[in-house]
């Protein structure tokens, strides 16, 4: 220290040492906390329900730090060098300081540095490749709405209870999903989740396609152009007969209908009005074509053993779209990872679980090298260098 007045600085340590955990923040989180209207951050862990029902093999004992829009995994990083937390003197000559050294009578305690804690590791925020998805937790927290589900069977398997407001049910589900609010909302919309009879539900792919086919057919009968903006009430009336609306509600809830339409609504309108009734809607053509193709494939050919003919699939895909969008159908419209071709003439769906397992079982040398370079552990760096020399 260039401003010191003494010839030397007394370096001491307290006994016992205090318990400190150092958390390294990425720049975007540090900027968020330093902003004028800093948001509340949340520490979230998986619940017992999501732990026991999830099909992933990832370890379930962890803590995530969640901002309003981003999720970070908190992980411990060991260091070969110890980090000391220092407390400089207050220049008041505090002679009552509890130090574990013998101090010469002539030493000026105003020129003292004291280590009050020793940290052998730090905590850092990590975002895994592919990020975080609410969908893998959502399925374990809500009921599965399959064909034939009625009020009589709606008393089990969901979150909430009869008479509970939709917003409260949704918030209760989000509270148990260890990802950010924005990612929870995205997962809710993408899964066509809805609240019915005071409980949260996610429809099966078969139900989604059944609802969507009724939407397309009803729009044709009533002359509703799905390419333009339309009133949701008009579309609902085209799907169910007015005199049978109460009876239809038992098998075909209005909330389910809105959830399916919300899935393909253009822009951020669907998510921004989450928890509210949609009045107007305008469909996103590209998102709609892709979602219909992927959902139909998941419903009809969920695995390789149930693969369907490729031409048969493409034809059925076209039949589930508005007439003006039929020519948009092509395998190139699908996300690459969601399907596979077991043989030259068939096609089937690839689940998220299978996609993640394939990624873990097929590491590349390039990815391993990149991971080693980013590592802070010197032994991993040298291990990678030895492999390259061989």
Residue pairs with C-beta under 8 A, 6 or more apart in sequence:
1 9
4 111
5 111
6 108
6 111
8 111
9 111
9 112
9 113
10 101
10 103
10 107
10 109
10 111
10 112
10 113
11 112
11 113
11 114
11 115
12 97
12 99
12 100
12 101
12 103
12 112
12 113
12 114
12 115
13 99
13 100
13 101
13 114
13 115
13 116
14 98
14 99
14 100
14 114
14 115
14 116
15 98
15 99
15 100
17 115
17 116
17 117
17 118
18 85
18 116
18 117
19 117
20 85
20 116
20 117
20 119
21 119
21 122
21 123
22 83
22 119
22 122
22 123
23 74
23 122
23 123
23 124
23 125
24 122
24 123
24 124
24 125
25 33
25 125
26 72
26 125
28 70
29 65
29 67
29 70
29 72
29 125
32 38
32 39
32 67
33 41
39 67
39 68
41 65
41 66
41 67
42 65
42 66
43 63
43 64
43 65
43 66
43 74
44 63
44 64
44 66
44 177
44 178
44 179
45 61
45 62
45 63
45 64
45 178
46 54
46 60
46 62
46 137
46 178
47 141
47 176
49 140
49 141
49 176
50 60
50 137
50 140
50 141
50 176
50 177
50 178
51 60
52 140
53 139
53 140
54 60
54 136
54 137
54 139
54 140
55 136
55 353
56 136
56 353
56 356
57 357
62 73
62 74
62 75
63 73
63 74
64 71
64 72
64 73
64 74
64 132
64 178
64 179
65 71
65 72
65 74
65 125
66 72
66 178
66 179
66 180
66 181
67 180
68 180
68 181
68 182
69 180
69 181
69 182
69 183
70 127
70 180
70 182
71 127
71 131
71 132
71 178
71 179
71 180
71 183
72 125
72 126
72 127
73 125
73 126
73 127
73 128
74 123
74 124
74 125
74 126
75 123
75 124
75 126
76 121
76 122
76 123
77 121
77 122
77 123
77 124
77 376
78 120
78 121
78 377
79 119
79 120
79 121
79 122
79 376
80 378
82 118
82 119
82 120
83 118
83 119
83 120
83 122
84 115
84 117
84 118
84 119
85 115
85 116
85 117
85 118
85 119
86 113
86 114
86 115
86 116
87 113
87 114
87 115
87 116
88 112
88 113
88 114
89 109
89 110
89 111
89 112
89 113
89 114
91 110
92 110
93 108
93 109
93 110
94 109
95 109
97 109
97 112
97 114
99 114
103 109
129 359
130 356
130 359
132 178
132 179
132 180
132 183
133 179
133 183
133 187
133 352
134 177
134 179
134 183
134 184
134 186
134 187
134 188
135 187
135 190
135 191
135 352
136 352
137 176
137 177
137 178
137 179
137 187
138 173
138 177
138 187
138 188
138 191
138 193
138 202
139 191
139 202
141 159
141 173
141 176
141 177
141 200
142 157
142 158
142 159
142 173
142 193
142 199
142 200
142 201
142 202
143 154
143 156
143 157
143 158
143 159
143 199
143 200
143 201
143 202
144 157
144 201
144 202
144 204
145 194
145 196
145 201
145 202
145 203
145 204
145 207
145 256
146 203
146 204
146 206
146 207
147 204
147 206
147 207
147 210
148 251
149 201
149 251
150 250
150 251
151 197
151 250
154 196
154 197
154 199
155 197
157 199
158 197
158 199
158 200
158 201
159 169
159 172
159 173
159 199
159 200
160 168
160 169
160 172
160 195
160 198
160 199
160 200
161 198
161 199
162 197
162 198
163 198
164 198
164 199
166 195
166 255
166 275
167 275
169 195
169 198
169 199
169 200
170 188
170 195
170 200
170 274
170 275
172 200
173 184
173 188
173 193
173 200
174 181
174 184
174 185
174 188
177 184
177 187
179 187
185 271
185 274
186 271
187 193
188 274
189 259
189 262
189 263
189 270
189 271
189 274
190 263
191 202
192 202
192 203
192 208
192 256
192 259
192 260
192 262
192 263
193 200
193 201
193 202
193 259
194 200
194 201
194 203
194 253
194 255
194 256
194 258
194 259
195 201
195 255
196 253
196 255
196 256
201 256
203 211
203 256
203 259
203 260
204 299
205 295
205 296
205 298
205 299
205 302
206 299
207 256
208 260
208 295
208 299
209 292
209 295
209 296
209 299
209 320
211 252
211 256
211 257
211 260
212 260
212 292
212 295
212 320
213 320
214 239
214 252
215 226
215 235
215 239
215 257
215 260
215 261
216 226
216 320
216 321
216 322
218 224
218 235
218 238
218 239
219 225
219 226
219 235
219 238
219 322
220 323
221 238
222 234
222 235
222 237
222 238
224 230
224 234
224 235
224 238
226 283
226 322
227 283
227 285
227 322
227 324
227 325
228 282
229 280
229 281
229 282
230 280
230 281
230 282
231 279
231 280
232 258
232 261
232 277
232 278
232 279
232 280
232 281
233 279
235 261
235 281
236 254
236 257
239 252
239 257
240 248
240 252
241 248
258 277
258 278
261 278
261 281
261 283
262 270
262 274
262 278
262 281
263 270
263 291
264 283
264 284
264 287
264 288
264 291
265 278
265 281
265 282
265 283
265 284
266 282
266 283
266 284
266 287
267 284
269 278
269 281
269 282
270 278
285 325
285 328
286 328
286 333
288 321
288 325
289 321
289 325
289 328
289 329
289 333
290 333
290 334
290 335
292 317
292 320
292 321
293 317
293 329
293 333
293 334
294 334
294 335
294 338
294 339
294 349
296 313
296 316
296 317
296 320
297 313
297 334
297 338
297 339
297 347
297 348
297 349
298 338
298 349
298 351
300 306
300 308
300 313
300 316
301 307
301 308
301 313
301 346
301 347
301 348
301 349
302 348
302 349
302 351
303 348
303 349
303 351
304 340
304 342
304 348
306 348
307 342
307 343
307 346
307 347
307 348
308 346
308 347
308 348
309 345
309 346
309 347
310 331
310 341
310 345
310 346
310 347
311 345
313 347
314 329
314 331
317 329
318 326
318 329
321 328
321 329
331 339
331 347
337 350
337 355
338 349
338 350
338 355
339 347
339 348
339 349
339 350
340 347
340 348
340 350
341 347
342 348
368 384
369 384
369 388
372 380
372 381
372 383
372 384
373 381
373 384
375 381
